[in-house]
Amino acid sequence: MEIISNGNYKAPDHRAVVNKSNQRLSIVTFCYPNSSVDIGPVEKLIMSGSPPVYRTLTNAKYFHNFYNRKLEVSFIDSLKI
């Protein structure tokens, strides 16, 4: 969402809080577009006063970069222009 919104909606860091007295429930959802689909800021949000903050790349390249990155580097930050 952060990339598509050109940084207007920030992606929060994932955080889990454990508690001895309560169980934790995690629900995973997936949205996986075709590998040739471009992932990048929506063109309507790109204006002269608001240039793109993130690179546009295919979904295949997005996941390639995600799984081949250095773990000490924030993935979202690695996509900034």
mmCIF file of the N, C-alpha and C atoms, coordinates in Angstrom:
data_MODEL
# 
_entry.id   MODEL 
# 
loop_
_atom_site.group_PDB 
_atom_site.id 
_atom_site.type_symbol 
_atom_site.label_atom_id 
_atom_site.label_alt_id 
_atom_site.label_comp_id 
_atom_site.label_asym_id 
_atom_site.label_entity_id 
_atom_site.label_seq_id 
_atom_site.pdbx_PDB_ins_code 
_atom_site.Cartn_x 
_atom_site.Cartn_y 
_atom_site.Cartn_z 
_atom_site.occupancy 
_atom_site.B_iso_or_equiv 
_atom_site.pdbx_formal_charge 
_atom_site.auth_seq_id 
_atom_site.auth_comp_id 
_atom_site.auth_asym_id 
_atom_site.auth_atom_id 
_atom_site.pdbx_PDB_model_num 
ATOM 1   N N  . MET A 1 1  ? 0.822  -1.187  0.000   1.00 0.00 ? 1  MET A N  1 
ATOM 2   C CA . MET A 1 1  ? 0.000  0.000   0.000   1.00 0.00 ? 1  MET A CA 1 
ATOM 3   C C  . MET A 1 1  ? 0.869  1.255   0.000   1.00 0.00 ? 1  MET A C  1 
ATOM 4   N N  . GLU A 1 2  ? 2.014  1.179   0.686   1.00 0.00 ? 2  GLU A N  1 
ATOM 5   C CA . GLU A 1 2  ? 2.894  2.345   0.749   1.00 0.00 ? 2  GLU A CA 1 
ATOM 6   C C  . GLU A 1 2  ? 3.442  2.690   -0.631  1.00 0.00 ? 2  GLU A C  1 
ATOM 7   N N  . ILE A 1 3  ? 3.809  1.683   -1.409  1.00 0.00 ? 3  ILE A N  1 
ATOM 8   C CA . ILE A 1 3  ? 4.360  1.921   -2.745  1.00 0.00 ? 3  ILE A CA 1 
ATOM 9   C C  . ILE A 1 3  ? 3.276  2.463   -3.666  1.00 0.00 ? 3  ILE A C  1 
ATOM 10  N N  . ILE A 1 4  ? 2.109  1.832   -3.666  1.00 0.00 ? 4  ILE A N  1 
ATOM 11  C CA . ILE A 1 4  ? 1.012  2.236   -4.546  1.00 0.00 ? 4  ILE A CA 1 
ATOM 12  C C  . ILE A 1 4  ? 0.541  3.648   -4.227  1.00 0.00 ? 4  ILE A C  1 
ATOM 13  N N  . SER A 1 5  ? 0.542  4.028   -2.942  1.00 0.00 ? 5  SER A N  1 
ATOM 14  C CA . SER A 1 5  ? 0.086  5.365   -2.539  1.00 0.00 ? 5  SER A CA 1 
ATOM 15  C C  . SER A 1 5  ? 1.201  6.404   -2.626  1.00 0.00 ? 5  SER A C  1 
ATOM 16  N N  . ASN A 1 6  ? 2.377  6.011   -3.113  1.00 0.00 ? 6  ASN A N  1 
ATOM 17  C CA . ASN A 1 6  ? 3.540  6.897   -3.229  1.00 0.00 ? 6  ASN A CA 1 
ATOM 18  C C  . ASN A 1 6  ? 3.958  7.464   -1.871  1.00 0.00 ? 6  ASN A C  1 
ATOM 19  N N  . GLY A 1 7  ? 3.816  6.633   -0.834  1.00 0.00 ? 7  GLY A N  1 
ATOM 20  C CA . GLY A 1 7  ? 4.259  7.034   0.494   1.00 0.00 ? 7  GLY A CA 1 
ATOM 21  C C  . GLY A 1 7  ? 3.216  7.736   1.339   1.00 0.00 ? 7  GLY A C  1 
ATOM 22  N N  . ASN A 1 8  ? 1.997  7.937   0.798   1.00 0.00 ? 8  ASN A N  1 
ATOM 23  C CA . ASN A 1 8  ? 0.946  8.608   1.576   1.00 0.00 ? 8  ASN A CA 1 
ATOM 24  C C  . ASN A 1 8  ? 0.422  7.733   2.710   1.00 0.00 ? 8  ASN A C  1 
ATOM 25  N N  . TYR A 1 9  ? 0.385  6.430   2.491   1.00 0.00 ? 9  TYR A N  1 
ATOM 26  C CA . TYR A 1 9  ? -0.008 5.481   3.536   1.00 0.00 ? 9  TYR A CA 1 
ATOM 27  C C  . TYR A 1 9  ? 1.227  4.676   3.910   1.00 0.00 ? 9  TYR A C  1 
ATOM 28  N N  . LYS A 1 10 ? 1.727  4.867   5.106   1.00 0.00 ? 10 LYS A N  1 
ATOM 29  C CA . LYS A 1 10 ? 2.949  4.196   5.558   1.00 0.00 ? 10 LYS A CA 1 
ATOM 30  C C  . LYS A 1 10 ? 2.650  2.768   6.006   1.00 0.00 ? 10 LYS A C  1 
ATOM 31  N N  . ALA A 1 11 ? 3.523  1.851   5.620   1.00 0.00 ? 11 ALA A N  1 
ATOM 32  C CA . ALA A 1 11 ? 3.406  0.458   6.055   1.00 0.00 ? 11 ALA A CA 1 
ATOM 33  C C  . ALA A 1 11 ? 3.998  0.330   7.451   1.00 0.00 ? 11 ALA A C  1 
ATOM 34  N N  . PRO A 1 12 ? 3.210  -0.155  8.411   1.00 0.00 ? 12 PRO A N  1 
ATOM 35  C CA . PRO A 1 12 ? 3.758  -0.316  9.764   1.00 0.00 ? 12 PRO A CA 1 
ATOM 36  C C  . PRO A 1 12 ? 4.694  -1.514  9.824   1.00 0.00 ? 12 PRO A C  1 
ATOM 37  N N  . ASP A 1 13 ? 5.643  -1.484  10.738  1.00 0.00 ? 13 ASP A N  1 
ATOM 38  C CA . ASP A 1 13 ? 6.485  -2.644  10.980  1.00 0.00 ? 13 ASP A CA 1 
ATOM 39  C C  . ASP A 1 13 ? 5.626  -3.720  11.617  1.00 0.00 ? 13 ASP A C  1 
ATOM 40  N N  . HIS A 1 14 ? 5.870  -4.969  11.220  1.00 0.00 ? 14 HIS A N  1 
ATOM 41  C CA . HIS A 1 14 ? 5.122  -6.083  11.816  1.00 0.00 ? 14 HIS A CA 1 
ATOM 42  C C  . HIS A 1 14 ? 5.572  -6.260  13.258  1.00 0.00 ? 14 HIS A C  1 
ATOM 43  N N  . ARG A 1 15 ? 4.623  -6.409  14.133  1.00 0.00 ? 15 ARG A N  1 
ATOM 44  C CA . ARG A 1 15 ? 4.950  -6.565  15.546  1.00 0.00 ? 15 ARG A CA 1 
ATOM 45  C C  . ARG A 1 15 ? 3.975  -7.548  16.181  1.00 0.00 ? 15 ARG A C  1 
ATOM 46  N N  . ALA A 1 16 ? 4.488  -8.463  16.938  1.00 0.00 ? 16 ALA A N  1 
ATOM 47  C CA . ALA A 1 16 ? 3.645  -9.411  17.664  1.00 0.00 ? 16 ALA A CA 1 
ATOM 48  C C  . ALA A 1 16 ? 3.931  -9.272  19.151  1.00 0.00 ? 16 ALA A C  1 
ATOM 49  N N  . VAL A 1 17 ? 2.881  -9.184  19.932  1.00 0.00 ? 17 VAL A N  1 
ATOM 50  C CA . VAL A 1 17 ? 3.015  -9.089  21.385  1.00 0.00 ? 17 VAL A CA 1 
ATOM 51  C C  . VAL A 1 17 ? 2.534  -10.414 21.972  1.00 0.00 ? 17 VAL A C  1 
ATOM 52  N N  . VAL A 1 18 ? 3.384  -11.054 22.732  1.00 0.00 ? 18 VAL A N  1 
ATOM 53  C CA . VAL A 1 18 ? 2.990  -12.323 23.349  1.00 0.00 ? 18 VAL A CA 1 
ATOM 54  C C  . VAL A 1 18 ? 2.512  -12.072 24.770  1.00 0.00 ? 18 VAL A C  1 
ATOM 55  N N  . ASN A 1 19 ? 1.603  -12.917 25.186  1.00 0.00 ? 19 ASN A N  1 
ATOM 56  C CA . ASN A 1 19 ? 0.995  -12.768 26.494  1.00 0.00 ? 19 ASN A CA 1 
ATOM 57  C C  . ASN A 1 19 ? 0.824  -14.163 27.096  1.00 0.00 ? 19 ASN A C  1 
ATOM 58  N N  . LYS A 1 20 ? 1.296  -14.363 28.315  1.00 0.00 ? 20 LYS A N  1 
ATOM 59  C CA . LYS A 1 20 ? 1.215  -15.679 28.964  1.00 0.00 ? 20 LYS A CA 1 
ATOM 60  C C  . LYS A 1 20 ? -0.221 -16.138 29.181  1.00 0.00 ? 20 LYS A C  1 
ATOM 61  N N  . SER A 1 21 ? -1.135 -15.215 29.401  1.00 0.00 ? 21 SER A N  1 
ATOM 62  C CA . SER A 1 21 ? -2.497 -15.598 29.776  1.00 0.00 ? 21 SER A CA 1 
ATOM 63  C C  . SER A 1 21 ? -3.472 -15.692 28.597  1.00 0.00 ? 21 SER A C  1 
ATOM 64  N N  . ASN A 1 22 ? -3.107 -15.184 27.432  1.00 0.00 ? 22 ASN A N  1 
ATOM 65  C CA . ASN A 1 22 ? -4.007 -15.218 26.279  1.00 0.00 ? 22 ASN A CA 1 
ATOM 66  C C  . ASN A 1 22 ? -3.324 -15.868 25.088  1.00 0.00 ? 22 ASN A C  1 
ATOM 67  N N  . GLN A 1 23 ? -4.122 -16.595 24.301  1.00 0.00 ? 23 GLN A N  1 
ATOM 68  C CA . GLN A 1 23 ? -3.597 -17.165 23.070  1.00 0.00 ? 23 GLN A CA 1 
ATOM 69  C C  . GLN A 1 23 ? -3.513 -16.083 22.008  1.00 0.00 ? 23 GLN A C  1 
ATOM 70  N N  . ARG A 1 24 ? -2.635 -16.290 21.058  1.00 0.00 ? 24 ARG A N  1 
ATOM 71  C CA . ARG A 1 24 ? -2.471 -15.358 19.952  1.00 0.00 ? 24 ARG A CA 1 
ATOM 72  C C  . ARG A 1 24 ? -2.992 -16.020 18.687  1.00 0.00 ? 24 ARG A C  1 
ATOM 73  N N  . LEU A 1 25 ? -3.735 -15.280 17.897  1.00 0.00 ? 25 LEU A N  1 
ATOM 74  C CA . LEU A 1 25 ? -4.271 -15.779 16.646  1.00 0.00 ? 25 LEU A CA 1 
ATOM 75  C C  . LEU A 1 25 ? -3.739 -14.907 15.518  1.00 0.00 ? 25 LEU A C  1 
ATOM 76  N N  . SER A 1 26 ? -3.135 -15.535 14.527  1.00 0.00 ? 26 SER A N  1 
ATOM 77  C CA . SER A 1 26 ? -2.649 -14.813 13.350  1.00 0.00 ? 26 SER A CA 1 
ATOM 78  C C  . SER A 1 26 ? -3.442 -15.272 12.139  1.00 0.00 ? 26 SER A C  1 
ATOM 79  N N  . ILE A 1 27 ? -3.828 -14.331 11.310  1.00 0.00 ? 27 ILE A N  1 
ATOM 80  C CA . ILE A 1 27 ? -4.546 -14.646 10.079  1.00 0.00 ? 27 ILE A CA 1 
ATOM 81  C C  . ILE A 1 27 ? -3.729 -14.088 8.922   1.00 0.00 ? 27 ILE A C  1 
ATOM 82  N N  . VAL A 1 28 ? -3.405 -14.955 7.996   1.00 0.00 ? 28 VAL A N  1 
ATOM 83  C CA . VAL A 1 28 ? -2.590 -14.563 6.847   1.00 0.00 ? 28 VAL A CA 1 
ATOM 84  C C  . VAL A 1 28 ? -3.487 -14.473 5.624   1.00 0.00 ? 28 VAL A C  1 
ATOM 85  N N  . THR A 1 29 ? -3.334 -13.408 4.859   1.00 0.00 ? 29 THR A N  1 
ATOM 86  C CA . THR A 1 29 ? -4.052 -13.278 3.596   1.00 0.00 ? 29 THR A CA 1 
ATOM 87  C C  . THR A 1 29 ? -3.043 -12.997 2.497   1.00 0.00 ? 29 THR A C  1 
ATOM 88  N N  . PHE A 1 30 ? -3.355 -13.443 1.305   1.00 0.00 ? 30 PHE A N  1 
ATOM 89  C CA . PHE A 1 30 ? -2.438 -13.258 0.193   1.00 0.00 ? 30 PHE A CA 1 
ATOM 90  C C  . PHE A 1 30 ? -3.156 -12.594 -0.974  1.00 0.00 ? 30 PHE A C  1 
ATOM 91  N N  . CYS A 1 31 ? -2.482 -11.700 -1.620  1.00 0.00 ? 31 CYS A N  1 
ATOM 92  C CA . CYS A 1 31 ? -2.933 -11.086 -2.862  1.00 0.00 ? 31 CYS A CA 1 
ATOM 93  C C  . CYS A 1 31 ? -1.736 -11.165 -3.796  1.00 0.00 ? 31 CYS A C  1 
ATOM 94  N N  . TYR A 1 32 ? -1.809 -12.010 -4.784  1.00 0.00 ? 32 TYR A N  1 
ATOM 95  C CA . TYR A 1 32 ? -0.652 -12.247 -5.633  1.00 0.00 ? 32 TYR A CA 1 
ATOM 96  C C  . TYR A 1 32 ? -1.030 -12.014 -7.090  1.00 0.00 ? 32 TYR A C  1 
ATOM 97  N N  . PRO A 1 33 ? -0.785 -10.802 -7.603  1.00 0.00 ? 33 PRO A N  1 
ATOM 98  C CA . PRO A 1 33 ? -1.108 -10.534 -9.004  1.00 0.00 ? 33 PRO A CA 1 
ATOM 99  C C  . PRO A 1 33 ? -0.160 -11.276 -9.943  1.00 0.00 ? 33 PRO A C  1 
ATOM 100 N N  . ASN A 1 34 ? -0.502 -11.304 -11.207 1.00 0.00 ? 34 ASN A N  1 
ATOM 101 C CA . ASN A 1 34 ? 0.317  -11.924 -12.242 1.00 0.00 ? 34 ASN A CA 1 
ATOM 102 C C  . ASN A 1 34 ? 1.738  -11.380 -12.176 1.00 0.00 ? 34 ASN A C  1 
ATOM 103 N N  . SER A 1 35 ? 2.721  -12.202 -12.499 1.00 0.00 ? 35 SER A N  1 
ATOM 104 C CA . SER A 1 35 ? 4.130  -11.795 -12.378 1.00 0.00 ? 35 SER A CA 1 
ATOM 105 C C  . SER A 1 35 ? 4.512  -10.645 -13.304 1.00 0.00 ? 35 SER A C  1 
ATOM 106 N N  . SER A 1 36 ? 3.731  -10.410 -14.367 1.00 0.00 ? 36 SER A N  1 
ATOM 107 C CA . SER A 1 36 ? 4.063  -9.323  -15.294 1.00 0.00 ? 36 SER A CA 1 
ATOM 108 C C  . SER A 1 36 ? 3.421  -7.987  -14.915 1.00 0.00 ? 36 SER A C  1 
ATOM 109 N N  . VAL A 1 37 ? 2.594  -7.966  -13.875 1.00 0.00 ? 37 VAL A N  1 
ATOM 110 C CA . VAL A 1 37 ? 1.920  -6.735  -13.435 1.00 0.00 ? 37 VAL A CA 1 
ATOM 111 C C  . VAL A 1 37 ? 2.940  -5.780  -12.823 1.00 0.00 ? 37 VAL A C  1 
ATOM 112 N N  . ASP A 1 38 ? 2.829  -4.501  -13.163 1.00 0.00 ? 38 ASP A N  1 
ATOM 113 C CA . ASP A 1 38 ? 3.716  -3.486  -12.589 1.00 0.00 ? 38 ASP A CA 1 
ATOM 114 C C  . ASP A 1 38 ? 3.256  -3.102  -11.187 1.00 0.00 ? 38 ASP A C  1 
ATOM 115 N N  . ILE A 1 39 ? 4.220  -3.003  -10.265 1.00 0.00 ? 39 ILE A N  1 
ATOM 116 C CA . ILE A 1 39 ? 3.976  -2.545  -8.901  1.00 0.00 ? 39 ILE A CA 1 
ATOM 117 C C  . ILE A 1 39 ? 4.680  -1.197  -8.770  1.00 0.00 ? 39 ILE A C  1 
ATOM 118 N N  . GLY A 1 40 ? 3.928  -0.155  -8.472  1.00 0.00 ? 40 GLY A N  1 
ATOM 119 C CA . GLY A 1 40 ? 4.515  1.175   -8.343  1.00 0.00 ? 40 GLY A CA 1 
ATOM 120 C C  . GLY A 1 40 ? 3.451  2.186   -7.963  1.00 0.00 ? 40 GLY A C  1 
ATOM 121 N N  . PRO A 1 41 ? 3.854  3.435   -7.778  1.00 0.00 ? 41 PRO A N  1 
ATOM 122 C CA . PRO A 1 41 ? 2.896  4.483   -7.418  1.00 0.00 ? 41 PRO A CA 1 
ATOM 123 C C  . PRO A 1 41 ? 1.818  4.656   -8.492  1.00 0.00 ? 41 PRO A C  1 
ATOM 124 N N  . VAL A 1 42 ? 0.589  4.906   -8.054  1.00 0.00 ? 42 VAL A N  1 
ATOM 125 C CA . VAL A 1 42 ? -0.517 5.168   -8.975  1.00 0.00 ? 42 VAL A CA 1 
ATOM 126 C C  . VAL A 1 42 ? -0.227 6.481   -9.695  1.00 0.00 ? 42 VAL A C  1 
ATOM 127 N N  . GLU A 1 43 ? -0.387 6.483   -11.009 1.00 0.00 ? 43 GLU A N  1 
ATOM 128 C CA . GLU A 1 43 ? -0.027 7.663   -11.807 1.00 0.00 ? 43 GLU A CA 1 
ATOM 129 C C  . GLU A 1 43 ? -0.777 8.923   -11.387 1.00 0.00 ? 43 GLU A C  1 
ATOM 130 N N  . LYS A 1 44 ? -2.013 8.809   -10.921 1.00 0.00 ? 44 LYS A N  1 
ATOM 131 C CA . LYS A 1 44 ? -2.786 9.982   -10.499 1.00 0.00 ? 44 LYS A CA 1 
ATOM 132 C C  . LYS A 1 44 ? -2.160 10.670  -9.290  1.00 0.00 ? 44 LYS A C  1 
ATOM 133 N N  . LEU A 1 45 ? -1.331 9.938   -8.530  1.00 0.00 ? 45 LEU A N  1 
ATOM 134 C CA . LEU A 1 45 ? -0.683 10.526  -7.355  1.00 0.00 ? 45 LEU A CA 1 
ATOM 135 C C  . LEU A 1 45 ? 0.661  11.161  -7.695  1.00 0.00 ? 45 LEU A C  1 
ATOM 136 N N  . ILE A 1 46 ? 1.109  10.983  -8.927  1.00 0.00 ? 46 ILE A N  1 
ATOM 137 C CA . ILE A 1 46 ? 2.387  11.547  -9.365  1.00 0.00 ? 46 ILE A CA 1 
ATOM 138 C C  . ILE A 1 46 ? 2.099  12.871  -10.066 1.00 0.00 ? 46 ILE A C  1 
ATOM 139 N N  . MET A 1 47 ? 2.496  13.963  -9.447  1.00 0.00 ? 47 MET A N  1 
ATOM 140 C CA . MET A 1 47 ? 2.287  15.295  -10.013 1.00 0.00 ? 47 MET A CA 1 
ATOM 141 C C  . MET A 1 47 ? 3.608  16.044  -9.975  1.00 0.00 ? 47 MET A C  1 
ATOM 142 N N  . SER A 1 48 ? 3.639  17.209  -10.569 1.00 0.00 ? 48 SER A N  1 
ATOM 143 C CA . SER A 1 48 ? 4.887  17.977  -10.602 1.00 0.00 ? 48 SER A CA 1 
ATOM 144 C C  . SER A 1 48 ? 5.392  18.298  -9.200  1.00 0.00 ? 48 SER A C  1 
ATOM 145 N N  . GLY A 1 49 ? 4.493  18.575  -8.272  1.00 0.00 ? 49 GLY A N  1 
ATOM 146 C CA . GLY A 1 49 ? 4.898  18.881  -6.904  1.00 0.00 ? 49 GLY A CA 1 
ATOM 147 C C  . GLY A 1 49 ? 5.073  17.644  -6.041  1.00 0.00 ? 49 GLY A C  1 
ATOM 148 N N  . SER A 1 50 ? 4.740  16.483  -6.595  1.00 0.00 ? 50 SER A N  1 
ATOM 149 C CA . SER A 1 50 ? 4.807  15.231  -5.840  1.00 0.00 ? 50 SER A CA 1 
ATOM 150 C C  . SER A 1 50 ? 5.405  14.142  -6.727  1.00 0.00 ? 50 SER A C  1 
ATOM 151 N N  . PRO A 1 51 ? 6.718  14.166  -6.930  1.00 0.00 ? 51 PRO A N  1 
ATOM 152 C CA . PRO A 1 51 ? 7.353  13.165  -7.803  1.00 0.00 ? 51 PRO A CA 1 
ATOM 153 C C  . PRO A 1 51 ? 7.283  11.768  -7.178  1.00 0.00 ? 51 PRO A C  1 
ATOM 154 N N  . PRO A 1 52 ? 7.498  10.716  -7.974  1.00 0.00 ? 52 PRO A N  1 
ATOM 155 C CA . PRO A 1 52 ? 7.456  9.361   -7.415  1.00 0.00 ? 52 PRO A CA 1 
ATOM 156 C C  . PRO A 1 52 ? 8.533  9.155   -6.354  1.00 0.00 ? 52 PRO A C  1 
ATOM 157 N N  . VAL A 1 53 ? 8.161  8.488   -5.283  1.00 0.00 ? 53 VAL A N  1 
ATOM 158 C CA . VAL A 1 53 ? 9.091  8.175   -4.193  1.00 0.00 ? 53 VAL A CA 1 
ATOM 159 C C  . VAL A 1 53 ? 9.663  6.775   -4.393  1.00 0.00 ? 53 VAL A C  1 
ATOM 160 N N  . TYR A 1 54 ? 8.878  5.895   -5.047  1.00 0.00 ? 54 TYR A N  1 
ATOM 161 C CA . TYR A 1 54 ? 9.268  4.494   -5.221  1.00 0.00 ? 54 TYR A CA 1 
ATOM 162 C C  . TYR A 1 54 ? 9.404  4.142   -6.698  1.00 0.00 ? 54 TYR A C  1 
ATOM 163 N N  . ARG A 1 55 ? 10.290 3.196   -6.978  1.00 0.00 ? 55 ARG A N  1 
ATOM 164 C CA . ARG A 1 55 ? 10.468 2.689   -8.335  1.00 0.00 ? 55 ARG A CA 1 
ATOM 165 C C  . ARG A 1 55 ? 9.275  1.809   -8.706  1.00 0.00 ? 55 ARG A C  1 
ATOM 166 N N  . THR A 1 56 ? 8.973  1.747   -9.989  1.00 0.00 ? 56 THR A N  1 
ATOM 167 C CA . THR A 1 56 ? 7.976  0.813   -10.501 1.00 0.00 ? 56 THR A CA 1 
ATOM 168 C C  . THR A 1 56 ? 8.720  -0.401  -11.036 1.00 0.00 ? 56 THR A C  1 
ATOM 169 N N  . LEU A 1 57 ? 8.269  -1.590  -10.649 1.00 0.00 ? 57 LEU A N  1 
ATOM 170 C CA . LEU A 1 57 ? 8.882  -2.820  -11.131 1.00 0.00 ? 57 LEU A CA 1 
ATOM 171 C C  . LEU A 1 57 ? 7.815  -3.892  -11.244 1.00 0.00 ? 57 LEU A C  1 
ATOM 172 N N  . THR A 1 58 ? 8.095  -4.934  -12.012 1.00 0.00 ? 58 THR A N  1 
ATOM 173 C CA . THR A 1 58 ? 7.116  -6.004  -12.174 1.00 0.00 ? 58 THR A CA 1 
ATOM 174 C C  . THR A 1 58 ? 6.960  -6.768  -10.863 1.00 0.00 ? 58 THR A C  1 
ATOM 175 N N  . ASN A 1 59 ? 5.847  -7.445  -10.741 1.00 0.00 ? 59 ASN A N  1 
ATOM 176 C CA . ASN A 1 59 ? 5.608  -8.248  -9.547  1.00 0.00 ? 59 ASN A CA 1 
ATOM 177 C C  . ASN A 1 59 ? 6.683  -9.331  -9.402  1.00 0.00 ? 59 ASN A C  1 
ATOM 178 N N  . ALA A 1 60 ? 7.130  -9.909  -10.517 1.00 0.00 ? 60 ALA A N  1 
ATOM 179 C CA . ALA A 1 60 ? 8.193  -10.923 -10.468 1.00 0.00 ? 60 ALA A CA 1 
ATOM 180 C C  . ALA A 1 60 ? 9.478  -10.321 -9.912  1.00 0.00 ? 60 ALA A C  1 
ATOM 181 N N  . LYS A 1 61 ? 9.842  -9.122  -10.376 1.00 0.00 ? 61 LYS A N  1 
ATOM 182 C CA . LYS A 1 61 ? 11.060 -8.462  -9.893  1.00 0.00 ? 61 LYS A CA 1 
ATOM 183 C C  . LYS A 1 61 ? 10.901 -8.040  -8.430  1.00 0.00 ? 61 LYS A C  1 
ATOM 184 N N  . TYR A 1 62 ? 9.707  -7.612  -8.057  1.00 0.00 ? 62 TYR A N  1 
ATOM 185 C CA . TYR A 1 62 ? 9.426  -7.237  -6.667  1.00 0.00 ? 62 TYR A CA 1 
ATOM 186 C C  . TYR A 1 62 ? 9.741  -8.404  -5.734  1.00 0.00 ? 62 TYR A C  1 
ATOM 187 N N  . PHE A 1 63 ? 9.192  -9.589  -6.043  1.00 0.00 ? 63 PHE A N  1 
ATOM 188 C CA . PHE A 1 63 ? 9.428  -10.751 -5.180  1.00 0.00 ? 63 PHE A CA 1 
ATOM 189 C C  . PHE A 1 63 ? 10.860 -11.257 -5.272  1.00 0.00 ? 63 PHE A C  1 
ATOM 190 N N  . HIS A 1 64 ? 11.471 -11.146 -6.444  1.00 0.00 ? 64 HIS A N  1 
ATOM 191 C CA . HIS A 1 64 ? 12.890 -11.513 -6.564  1.00 0.00 ? 64 HIS A CA 1 
ATOM 192 C C  . HIS A 1 64 ? 13.726 -10.645 -5.624  1.00 0.00 ? 64 HIS A C  1 
ATOM 193 N N  . ASN A 1 65 ? 13.489 -9.346  -5.651  1.00 0.00 ? 65 ASN A N  1 
ATOM 194 C CA . ASN A 1 65 ? 14.229 -8.427  -4.773  1.00 0.00 ? 65 ASN A CA 1 
ATOM 195 C C  . ASN A 1 65 ? 13.927 -8.700  -3.302  1.00 0.00 ? 65 ASN A C  1 
ATOM 196 N N  . PHE A 1 66 ? 12.671 -9.013  -2.991  1.00 0.00 ? 66 PHE A N  1 
ATOM 197 C CA . PHE A 1 66 ? 12.288 -9.270  -1.601  1.00 0.00 ? 66 PHE A CA 1 
ATOM 198 C C  . PHE A 1 66 ? 13.041 -10.471 -1.033  1.00 0.00 ? 66 PHE A C  1 
ATOM 199 N N  . TYR A 1 67 ? 13.095 -11.549 -1.790  1.00 0.00 ? 67 TYR A N  1 
ATOM 200 C CA . TYR A 1 67 ? 13.720 -12.775 -1.283  1.00 0.00 ? 67 TYR A CA 1 
ATOM 201 C C  . TYR A 1 67 ? 15.239 -12.779 -1.409  1.00 0.00 ? 67 TYR A C  1 
ATOM 202 N N  . ASN A 1 68 ? 15.816 -11.823 -2.115  1.00 0.00 ? 68 ASN A N  1 
ATOM 203 C CA . ASN A 1 68 ? 17.264 -11.776 -2.287  1.00 0.00 ? 68 ASN A CA 1 
ATOM 204 C C  . ASN A 1 68 ? 17.903 -10.551 -1.650  1.00 0.00 ? 68 ASN A C  1 
ATOM 205 N N  . ARG A 1 69 ? 17.203 -9.890  -0.745  1.00 0.00 ? 69 ARG A N  1 
ATOM 206 C CA . ARG A 1 69 ? 17.738 -8.684  -0.115  1.00 0.00 ? 69 ARG A CA 1 
ATOM 207 C C  . ARG A 1 69 ? 18.565 -9.039  1.117   1.00 0.00 ? 69 ARG A C  1 
ATOM 208 N N  . LYS A 1 70 ? 19.347 -8.079  1.570   1.00 0.00 ? 70 LYS A N  1 
ATOM 209 C CA . LYS A 1 70 ? 20.054 -8.221  2.841   1.00 0.00 ? 70 LYS A CA 1 
ATOM 210 C C  . LYS A 1 70 ? 19.050 -7.940  3.951   1.00 0.00 ? 70 LYS A C  1 
ATOM 211 N N  . LEU A 1 71 ? 19.035 -8.773  4.967   1.00 0.00 ? 71 LEU A N  1 
ATOM 212 C CA . LEU A 1 71 ? 18.019 -8.652  6.013   1.00 0.00 ? 71 LEU A CA 1 
ATOM 213 C C  . LEU A 1 71 ? 18.168 -7.404  6.866   1.00 0.00 ? 71 LEU A C  1 
ATOM 214 N N  . GLU A 1 72 ? 19.361 -6.825  6.926   1.00 0.00 ? 72 GLU A N  1 
ATOM 215 C CA . GLU A 1 72 ? 19.533 -5.630  7.751   1.00 0.00 ? 72 GLU A CA 1 
ATOM 216 C C  . GLU A 1 72 ? 19.001 -4.370  7.063   1.00 0.00 ? 72 GLU A C  1 
ATOM 217 N N  . VAL A 1 73 ? 18.584 -4.495  5.806   1.00 0.00 ? 73 VAL A N  1 
ATOM 218 C CA . VAL A 1 73 ? 18.058 -3.357  5.049   1.00 0.00 ? 73 VAL A CA 1 
ATOM 219 C C  . VAL A 1 73 ? 16.540 -3.484  4.960   1.00 0.00 ? 73 VAL A C  1 
ATOM 220 N N  . SER A 1 74 ? 15.822 -2.402  5.280   1.00 0.00 ? 74 SER A N  1 
ATOM 221 C CA . SER A 1 74 ? 14.368 -2.391  5.148   1.00 0.00 ? 74 SER A CA 1 
ATOM 222 C C  . SER A 1 74 ? 14.004 -2.556  3.675   1.00 0.00 ? 74 SER A C  1 
ATOM 223 N N  . PHE A 1 75 ? 13.146 -3.530  3.379   1.00 0.00 ? 75 PHE A N  1 
ATOM 224 C CA . PHE A 1 75 ? 12.791 -3.782  1.982   1.00 0.00 ? 75 PHE A CA 1 
ATOM 225 C C  . PHE A 1 75 ? 12.111 -2.572  1.358   1.00 0.00 ? 75 PHE A C  1 
ATOM 226 N N  . ILE A 1 76 ? 11.176 -1.969  2.066   1.00 0.00 ? 76 ILE A N  1 
ATOM 227 C CA . ILE A 1 76 ? 10.459 -0.817  1.521   1.00 0.00 ? 76 ILE A CA 1 
ATOM 228 C C  . ILE A 1 76 ? 11.424 0.331   1.215   1.00 0.00 ? 76 ILE A C  1 
ATOM 229 N N  . ASP A 1 77 ? 12.422 0.522   2.068   1.00 0.00 ? 77 ASP A N  1 
ATOM 230 C CA . ASP A 1 77 ? 13.415 1.574   1.826   1.00 0.00 ? 77 ASP A CA 1 
ATOM 231 C C  . ASP A 1 77 ? 14.288 1.254   0.619   1.00 0.00 ? 77 ASP A C  1 
ATOM 232 N N  . SER A 1 78 ? 14.512 -0.024  0.350   1.00 0.00 ? 78 SER A N  1 
ATOM 233 C CA . SER A 1 78 ? 15.348 -0.403  -0.793  1.00 0.00 ? 78 SER A CA 1 
ATOM 234 C C  . SER A 1 78 ? 14.666 -0.102  -2.123  1.00 0.00 ? 78 SER A C  1 
ATOM 235 N N  . LEU A 1 79 ? 13.363 0.137   -2.112  1.00 0.00 ? 79 LEU A N  1 
ATOM 236 C CA . LEU A 1 79 ? 12.627 0.429   -3.338  1.00 0.00 ? 79 LEU A CA 1 
ATOM 237 C C  . LEU A 1 79 ? 12.484 1.925   -3.612  1.00 0.00 ? 79 LEU A C  1 
ATOM 238 N N  . LYS A 1 80 ? 12.972 2.750   -2.702  1.00 0.00 ? 80 LYS A N  1 
ATOM 239 C CA . LYS A 1 80 ? 12.878 4.198   -2.912  1.00 0.00 ? 80 LYS A CA 1 
ATOM 240 C C  . LYS A 1 80 ? 13.822 4.633   -4.027  1.00 0.00 ? 80 LYS A C  1 
ATOM 241 N N  . ILE A 1 81 ? 13.397 5.666   -4.734  1.00 0.00 ? 81 ILE A N  1 
ATOM 242 C CA . ILE A 1 81 ? 14.215 6.222   -5.821  1.00 0.00 ? 81 ILE A CA 1 
ATOM 243 C C  . ILE A 1 81 ? 15.349 7.019   -5.229  1.00 0.00 ? 81 ILE A C  1 
# 
